[in-house]
Amino acid sequence: MELLTGDVAVWRVAATPANSRAAEAARAALSEEETRRAGTFHKPADRALYLVAHVALRLLLGEQLGLPAGAVVLGRAACPGCGGPHGRPVTVSGPSVEFSLSHTGGLAVIALARDVVGVDVEQRGPFEEAAGLDIASQLHPAERAVLDGLPQERRAEATLRCWVRKEAYLKGTGVGLSQGVDADYVGLGPEYPGLAGGASLPAEPAGWGFGDVPVPDGYAAAVALRLPDGVRTPRVVSSDLDLGQPVRIG
């Protein structure tokens, strides 16, 4: 899949037994730090998902850069807040390819783009429980107001949709949750109405666009793309990745 301006290529990769075996066989491609991190997980399922996600990321980046997966060097951009070397992950080897990775509950989602991108995937379950109310209370005031105007049975799903957009945006900017999730309005997505009485909503962050990512039932995912000139909305192209098959982009 050729990366075009304004496009976000997204792959879903599940920690199936077959993918887990393939990732274990390819773990030599991981960096020393990635290998150390994999060893810190106490639950086998969490470790398997980490390996699947990071092997998949390296395979995709390697194919895009024309490098073996193990030759891809990753680093960190400067933090936009303090300038320290702990901003968003970036490629160091070869031409710049923007990427983002998120994983939860046995599913990883990887986004590649020509422009700065963030991706997030979350499971629906926690948003249907008491934790969902706590999450909703942390959102931007206008987002909370839209949620309050929805029927009770729609609020958990709407909170989830807002949260994945929020996380994707904060990962794209490189500031993460340290900025506070109530600082910027990202909205709930086009399927949710505005405020009662037609009151206007704040604008989404200037220069950024959002898109939903198709994922299995029980999950939600979204991307945030720093929009290049002339692009108003990112085009999301998604597919499933089987680690047992050769990786091809384009």
C-alpha positions, 0 to 999 in steps of 0.5 A: 500500500503506497502511502499518499498525502492525506492517507492513513494506512492502518493494520489490525493484527490480533494476538492469535496463536498463529501470530503469537508463534510467528512473533516469537520466531521473529523476536530477534528483530526487536531492539534490546529495549523492546526485548527487555520490555517484553520480559516485564509482562507477568501475564502470558497474554500481555507478553504475547500481544506486546510481541505481536504488536512490535514485531508487526510494527517493525515488519511494516516499517521495514517494508516501507523503508526497504530494510530488514525489520531488525535494522529499523532504528526507532527513537523519540521526537523532541517533547513539544512541552519541554524539548526533552527526548521523550516525544512521539516515537519516530523512525531514525533509519532511512526516510521518515515514515510517521507511525503510531501503535496501540494495543489492548485486549488481544488486538493491536492497531498500527497506523502509517502515514506521510504526515504525523499520525496518532492511533488508539484502540480501546475495548468497550467493556470498561466504558460500560462500567463505573470507569466510563463515568469517570472517563466522561468526567475528564473530557472537555466541557463541550464534549461532556455537554454533548454526552449529557444530551444523549440518551443514557443507553448511548453514552457509553459508546459515545464516551468510547468514541470520544476517548479514542479520538482524544488519545489518538490526537494526544499521541500524535501531538506527542504530549500524551495524557500529561496535557490533560484530556479536557484541554482540547475539544476533539468531538465525538464523531460525525454520528453524534448530534451537537448541543441542544438548541443548536448551540455552537461547538468549539472547533477541533484542533487546527490542522488536525483531522480525525477518522474512525478505524473499523475494528471487531465488535467490542472495540473502537479505534480512531486516528488523528492526522496532522493535515497537510495543505489541501487536505480536510479529512484523512482517508483511512485505509485498513486491512488485517495483518497475518504475521505468517504471510509476507508483508507487502506495502504497495 
